[in-house]
Amino acid sequence: MIAAARKRCLCVCVPKCYGQEAIMRLKALRLNADGLKAKRDAEFVYIPLARKPTTDEWVSLQASIPQIQPLTQDFEERRRKTLAEELSGTIPQNLIAKLPRAFDVIGDIAIVEVPPELEAYSKLLGSAMLKLHSRIRTVLAKRGPVAGTFRLRQLVLLAGAPKTDTFYKENGCMYHVDVVRAYFSPRLSGEHRRVASLVGKHETVVDMFAGVGPFAILIAKTAENAMVYAVELNPAAFELLKENVRLNRVEKRVFPVF
């Protein structure tokens, strides 16, 4: 990691003897700010946060870590290594330029497109992504386009936990997603927000091809007294849709239709 600028943010202050325990619990809650470096003085450790803890999270932290307290401090920012830097010397130099510059992240799953020239090094690529991004637990590679009635894509495991389901937060909504069994794209986040903003008070909406519910649920949460009939043919996506309706507490405004 390479030191860069400084950033002021919310943090927790804990006695040094509880520093490691605090870091582990914050990581488990996904509260730790990956790009900022914790600091310490003679008595305390100051751990930067990525976001403000919820009330339940804060109660849990207070119960497990004595003398924990919230503060605002300045922290040193760290530039994350690039894939090119991480894999330099591991793969042929002439292939460095072929490394993917972007990938999708859904919850703790990363989905990457591996160029044909890098296929022999795909496992190394997946392992490097896990090393560079601490919140990622699974790296999957695309195998072919989205296809079929259910708009699914074949994915293969490159590194990490062998799983395809995760929880993903978008536009203030939480979704249980299975990236192999149900279509979902984080690149449509802006489109979900745009369409939801067009729905007026008391309107009734039919959401065809509803998937796991990113349009229907957001509409229900943002359009006053709107009703949404969410239609989905894929049985796996339909089950996730029903779960997400309950998860976001919009049972009285979103009606899944199979």
N, C-alpha and C positions, 0 to 999 in steps of 0.2 A: 504494500500500500504506500502511496505517496502523499505526503502532507500537502494540504492546500490552504484554503481560507478558513475563517472561523464563522460559526453560526450560533445565534442565540435561540435556545429552545427550552421547553419543559423538560425536567429531569426528576429523578428521585435521588435523595441523599440517604445513604445507609451507613452504619458503622462498618469499618473495614472488615471486621470478622464475619459480617453477613454479605460481603460484596459478591462472592461467587454464587451463593444461594440466590441473591437478588437477580443477578444476570440470568441464571438458569430459568427462574420463574418468569421473568420478563420475556425471554425468548419463547417460552411455552405459550405465553399469551400474545405473542407477536407484537409486543409493545416496544421492543428495543429498536433504536435508530441505527441501522447498519452502517450508514455513511459517516457517523460521528464517533469520535474516540472518547471513551470514558476517562475521567480524571480522578485524582485523589489528593488529599492532603494528609496531615499527620493522623487524623482520626476517622475521616469519612471517605467514602467512594461516591462519586457523582455519575449517574448513569443516564445518558440522554434517551428520551422517548420519541418514538415515531408519531405518537398521537396521545391524546388525553385518555386515561383509563376510564372505563365506565364505572358507575357506582359499585356494581358487583365485583368488578376486577379490583377496585381499590380496597374494598372490604376484605377480599381474599388476600391481597398483598399485606395489609396491615396485620392480619391474623397470623401470617407466616413469617414476617420479617420485622422483628422488634425495632422501634425507633425510626421506621421509614417515614420520610416526609417529602412532599413535593416542593420543588424550587424551580427557578428559571436561571440558567447559567449560559455562558459562552463555551462552545466546544470546537475543537479542531475538526475540520472536515477532512475526509480522506477520499482520494480518487481511487475508484475500484480499478483493478487491472482489467485490461481488455482481453478478449479471447486470443487475439494475436500475440499479446505479451505472454499470456499464460502458456500458449502452445508453441511459442518460438523455441526452436531447437528440438521439438518433439515430433513435428511433422515437417515434411520438406518445405524449404523456404519459398519455393515457387507456388505453393498452395496456400500460403498465408492470406493472400488477397482474395481467395475463394471462401474464406470463413464467413458465415452468416453475420450480418450486421444488426439484425433484429430478430425477435422471436416472440411468440405469444405466451403470456403468462395467465393462467386461470387458476386462482387460488395458489396452491403450492406445486402446481404442475406447469412445466415449460414445454411448449411444442415448437419444434424447430424444423426448418426445411434444410436438409443436407444436400449440397450439390453432389452430382455423380462423382466428381473428381475426389471428393472427400469421403466417399462411402467406406473405404478401408480404414479410415480414422474416426468413424462416427462414434465409437465407444469412448475414445479419448476426448472427443468434443463434448459428449454428454458429461463425462467426469469433470472436465474443466468448468462447465457451466454450474455444476453442483458446488464446486469449490468456490467459485466467484460470487455466487448468489445464495446466501445462507437461508433464505426463506423458501427456496425451491427444494422440494423433496423428491421429485420425479422428473426426468427428462425423456420426452417422447419425440420420435421423428415421424414426419409425414411420409406416407407411402401412397401416392396417388391423390387424385382430386376428390372433392366432395361429390358424391354420386348416389343415385338410387332414390326411391320414393321418400326415404327417411333422411336424405341429405347427410349421409355419414361418410367418414373418412377413415381409412385404415391407418393405424398408428402402431409403431413398434417401440419397445423400451430400449433406451440407450444407457441410462444410468439411474440409480436411486431405487426408491421403493416401487415394487411391481404393482401399481394401481392405476386406475383411470378415473376415479371419482374424487371430488374435492368440493370444498365450499368456497364460494367466490362472492365478494361484495362489490356491488356496482350501483352507482346513483342512489346510495342509501338503502339498497335492498340486498338481502342475502339469498344466494341461490345454491342449492345442492346440484352439482353438475357431474355427469359422466361423459367425458369427452369422446369416448368410443361409441357409446350406446345412444347418445342424444346430441343433436346438432347444437352448438353454441359457439359464438365468436365474440371475444372481448373487443374486437375492432368495431363492433356495431354499437358500442356504448353511447356515442354521440347521437346516433340515429334513434336509439331507444328513447333518449331524452328529448330529441326533437319531436318525435311522433307523440309522445306523452303530453308535451306542451300544447299540442293542437286540440286536445280533447277538452271540451267545455263542461261546465257544471251540469249535473243530472243527465249527461248523455249516456246512451247505450252503445257499446262497441262490440263488434264481433272480430275476434283476433284469429284469423285462419293461420294454420301452421304455427301454433303458439309455442312449440318447443317446451322448454322448462319454465317459461313464463316471463321473460325479460320485458316484453311490451305490456302484457296484461297486468302484471303486478305493479309496475311503475305507474301505469295509468291509474290504477285503483288507489295508489298512495298519494298521487299528486292532483288528480282531478276530483273536485268536490262532488261526492255522491254519484260518481259515474259507476256504471255497471258494465262488466266485461264478461262476454262468453268466449272462453279460450278453447279453441278446437285443435286437437292434436291426434294424428293417426298412429304415431309410433308408440307402442305400448310402454316401452321403457321411459320415453320422454314424458308420457302422460302420467306415469307414477311419480316422476320427479316434479312435474308441474303441480300435482295435488299436494305433495310434500311442501313445495315452496310456497304455495298459497297459505298453508297452515303456518309455516315458518315466519312469514311476513304478516300474519294476522289479518288477512284480507278475505276470509272465508265468506263474508256477507256481501262481497262486491265482485269477486272473481268466481265464475262458475265453469269449471273444467268440463269439456264435452269431448267424448271419445267417439 
